[in-house]
Amino acid sequence: MEIKNLEAFLLLARSLNFTKSAEQMFLSQSAFSRQIIRLEEEIGCQLFRRTKRSVELTNYGKRFLEHAEIIVSEYNKSLINLKDSLNKNEHLRLGLLNDLIDETFPKIINHFVSAYPEVDVIYSDNSMSSLINNLLRDEIDCAYTLSHDAKNVPGISSFTVWSKPVYIAMSCNHPLAGKSTLKIKDLAGTPFVIPTPDTYNLGVLHMTYLCKNAGFEPNVAAMVSNINSLLMLVSSNVGVAFTARTAQNNSPQGIKFIPIETDEYTPLETDITVLWKSTNSNSTIRKFLDSAELFAIKPDSTN
């Protein structure tokens, strides 16, 4: 089955006019008609009902139309993808955690695109669980994200860009806002605003564990899917939230970020990491890691 015969069929199915369809393919009407006849002979049924005054699709033609559109569309897509793969530079499909605010990433990406101008970077953002799934399905090459428990996912490799302690974000009108530091037990009975847990996010579970160790169950006042909503509710004094200090860069007015005392419990920390599938052989991943390593913050530089 020749693709040009399918294209002729689609043109005629849309216009129902032999003359116009032949002109669009730069063919004589007789040559165009032969293409339609050859297609009908190959399929073994009549696709068009022709009279001196009109052309219309037969029932077989109507049923074949949907399949022909898919075949031609996929054929054209494959040609475009093939040409792109032959002509384009190296590429890095970089996934970002949505709502992530980080001052280090611009330094990394600016160095990367300057050092490796031959690499085309394709950006996308997604939730934590989606980023992990995209990595495992080879839909992205690496992800720049909060680590949560991603280091424990089989088949995923990671590089830590920085690790910093988590703070308590609260409204400046909160009764505890005057403190310079807080212990976990100080938050007993205080409403919390928490992010919606997803498949690869143990941050919420870690928070719950710390609260239980301090002798209380966290009182969840709201559960949200993004950092902007979380900070807005904190600013409105709906509740307090565990959050990275970097969230202050994009927070509304009226929020105070207070460090957690760590003398009694293992501190809750936030890791920014680069993740990639261990078996991904794309050489640009190593190049991106080279840039990330230049700006990685050592563990003792947590302020």
N, C-alpha and C positions, 0 to 999 in steps of 0.2 A: 504494500500500500504506500503510494508516494505521498509525501507531505503536501506537495503542490496541489494534488487532487483534493485533499482535505481542505486546504485553504480556499480552493475554488468553491467547494461545497458550502463553506461557511459564508463566503461573500454572497452567494446566490440565496442562501437560506435567510439572510438578513435583508437583502434588497428585493428579492423575488423579481429580479429584472436581469435578463441575460446580457443586454447591451451594457448597462452600467457596471455589472460585475466583470465583464470582459475588459472594459476600459480600465478598471482599477488594477487588473493584472497585466495590462499592456498586451493583451492578446486580441486576435480577431474573434468575432463571435463564434465562428465555426470551430476554431481551435479550443476556445473555452468550453463549448458544448461537448467536444470530444473528451475533455477531462472529466466532465460530469458523467458521461456515458461509461467511460472506463471504470470510474469508481462504482457505479451502479452494477456493472458487470462483475467486478471483483467481489462486491458484497453479495450479489445475487438477488437484489430486489430493487424496485423502483423507488427512488427517493423524492422525486418531484412529479407532480401531475401537471402536464403542459397542455395548454390550449392556445389558440391563435391570439387570445386576448389576455390570458393570465398565466401565472406560474404559482403553484402552491405546494407546500410540503405534503407528502403522503403521511400516513400514520407511522410507517417505517422511518421516514425522513425525520419526523419529529422526535422519535425515540433515539435515532442515531445522532441528532444534533448535539445533545448534551455530551455524549462520549467524544464526538469530534472536537468540541471546544476544549475539553480537558487534554486530549492528545496534542493538539496544536499548541496549547498554552505550555504544557510541560516540555514540549520540544523546543520552543523558543526560550524558555527559562534555562534549559540545559545548554543551549548555545551561548547564552549570555554568561553563565557560570564558567563554562569552558574557556571562553575568551578572557574572562577576568582572571582565571587561574594562570593563564599563559602570559598575561601582560602585567599583572599587578606586582607590586613589591611584596616583601615579607609582610606579614600581618600579625597583630596581637589583639585578640578579642578579650578586652579587659572589663570584668564585671565589678561594679561598685555597690556597696551596701547602701540602700536608699536611706536618706536622712542622715548619713554620716557626715559629721563636721570634723575636719582634721587639717591642721596647718602644715603637716609634713608632706601630704600627697602632692600639693602643687610643686614643691621643690623636686620631688622624685620625677614627676611626669615632665616637668620642664627640662630636667637634665636628660631624661630618656629620649625625648623627641629631638633634642639638640645633638645628642651623641649618636643617635641611630636614625637619621632622616630617611633612610630607605625603608623603615618599618611603618606600615599603615596601622594606626591604632583605632579600633572599633570599640566604642564605649557603650555600656548599658548598665542600668541599675536594677536591683531586685531585692527581695527579702533574703534573709540569711539562708533559709531552707532552699529557696529557689536557686541561690548562687551555688550551693553545694550540689544540688541535683544537676544544674547546668554544667558544672565541672565534670561530674561523673559521666554525663552524656556527651561530653566533648563539644558542647555548644558554646563554651567560652574557654579561654586558655588559662587565665588566672583571675583571682578575685582579690580586691583590696577591701578589707572588712574587719569588723570586730571578730575576734576569734571564737568567743564563747567556747563550745566544746569541739570545734571543728578539727582540732589537732588529733582527736581520737577517732575520727571517721576513717575507716579502712580505705586505702587507696588515695588518700589526700596527703600531700606534703605541705609544709608551712614554713614561713620565715617571719619572725617577730620583728616588726619595725620599731615599736615601742610598747612598754608596759607601764601603766600608771595607776595609782590608787583611785578607787571610786569615791565620789563625794555624795553627800546628801544635799539635794536641791530642795529648797523650801521657800515659801513666801516670806518676804521681809516682815510681814505682819504675824507670822507664826510665833507662838509663845517661846519656842526654842531658838529663834533667829538671832538672839543676842549672844549665843555661845560661840566661842572660837573653834571648839572641837566638840564632837559628839561621840558617845558610846552607843552601841547598838541598843542596849537596854533602855536608853533615854527615849527611844521611839515607841516603847510599848504603849498601845492604845492609840497611837497616831495613825490617821488614815494614810494609805499609800496609793500612789498612782503608779501603775506598772505597765511595761510593754506586753503586748500579747505574745505569749510563748509560741514559738514555732518548733518544727522538728529538731533543729540543730541549735537551740538556744537554751543553755543551762543557766544563763544569768539569773533568771527569775527563780529557778530552783535553788541556786546558791544563796540568793537573798533570803528565801524562805528558811533555808537551813540555818543561816546566821541568826535570824530572828528567833527560831526555836531554841537554839543554843543559849540565847539571851533570856529565855524563859517566857516567850510569848508567841502567839500566832499573829502574823501580819494582818492588819485590817485593810483589805483592799477596797478602796473607794471607787476606783475607775481602772479600766484596762483599755489601752489605746494601741494603735498600730503604727504610730510614727512619733518621732521625737518632738515635732512641732506641737502636736496635740498634748503630749505629755507636759511640755514646758508651759503651755498656756493654762493647763489645769493646775499646775503647781503655782503659777503666778496668781491664779484666782483663789489660792488657799484651799483648793479641794483636797489636797493631800501632799505628802512629800514623796520624793523619788530618789532611788539610787541612780546616779548618772556619772558619766565621765566628766572631768573638769573642762574638757574641750567644748562641752555643750554650752558653756557660758558665751562662747563666741557668737552664738546665734540665738541667745535667750532674750525674752522680752524683759522690760524693766520690772523691778520688784521681786527678783529672785536672788537669794543668797546661796552660795555654794560652800558647804561646811565640811572639812575633812573628818574622817572617822578615826577615832582612836583605835590602835591596833595592838594594845598591850594584852588583851584578853583572848582575841580570836585571830585566826588567820585572816589577813586583810583581803577584802574583795577588790580585785584588780581588773582593769580593762586592758586587753591586748589588741593592738592593731597589727594585723598580719596580712601577708600575701599568701594566698592558697593556690595550689595547682594540683592537677591530677598527676600522680606519680609516674604514670606510663605515657604522659603526653610528651612527644618528642619535638615539639615546636621549639626551635632554637631561640626564638625571641623571648621566651620565658626567662632564660638565663640572663639575657641582656637586661630585662626589666629588673631582675633581682640584683644585678650589678648596680643599677641606679639606686634601688631601695637600700642596699647595704651602705651606700655613701652617706645616707641621711638617717640611718637607723640610730635611735637613741639608746645609749647603754643603760643597763638596769639601774645603776646608781644615780641616773639623771632623771628623777621622777617628778620634779617640781615644774 
